[in-house]
């Protein structure tokens, strides 16, 4: 993908599909149709949301008629109030488990469990929950006719974060590989995928990241099965990512394993 995807303005990556780089390196997506625009996430702050609104208006492709949250973290939802005021309260769609963590942001107005469609007139955008990974409420937006997919933080490219997936305190490291398997099944060899952080990537990038996350999951299972304490697990194995980024992944992985998959000692 071209380095222009890191520009500060809207960059078209497929037919009427744009991405805006919000600081610090957060993706805001936009999908256009005859009935208006779908905004994919609203950015990390009021300042960045106002910049996004300005860019959308300058584009002249219509008004935002709906907002989609890829998940509930504040880096992706903090601009909701600004967008709502700018476009007279468009509906906000998210997975039913997408708990919004930004204090000023209201809960989504429309939720779904597995799949939903946003009708933009001459095209439909598919919203899908492929499973838990970065959070319990991860969802992706697929634009089939443009071969573009907005993945949220299920995929991580950001150079500033060394492309390490967001293994945070609410992640599901053992289920994440399966969620990415379903995302990959939605892609072609020509698909453009917009991660939650970083430049657009292709299917091959996601396949490699899925394999690395799979190694994390299998290593956690192996360590627990062999009775390695969770407190010693990070230092007891070789990992595909720097160990300092994997504390939450290991802790959460141990917590989410069934007891039958662990050997003593369990702590």
Secondary structure, 3 states (H helix, E strand, C coil): CCHHHHCCCCEEEECCEEEEEECCCEEEEEEEECCEEEEECCECCHHHHHHHHHHHHHHCCCCEEEEECCCCCHHHHCCHHHHHHHCCCCEEEEECCCCCCCCCCCCCCEEECCEEEEECCCCEEEEECCCCCCCCCCCEEEEHHHCEEEEEEEEECCHHHCCCCCCCCCCCHHHHHHHHHHHHHCCCCCCEEEEEECCCECHHHHHHHHHHHHHHHHHHHHHHHCCCCHHHHHHHCCCCCCHHHCHHHHHHHHHHCCHHHCCCCCC
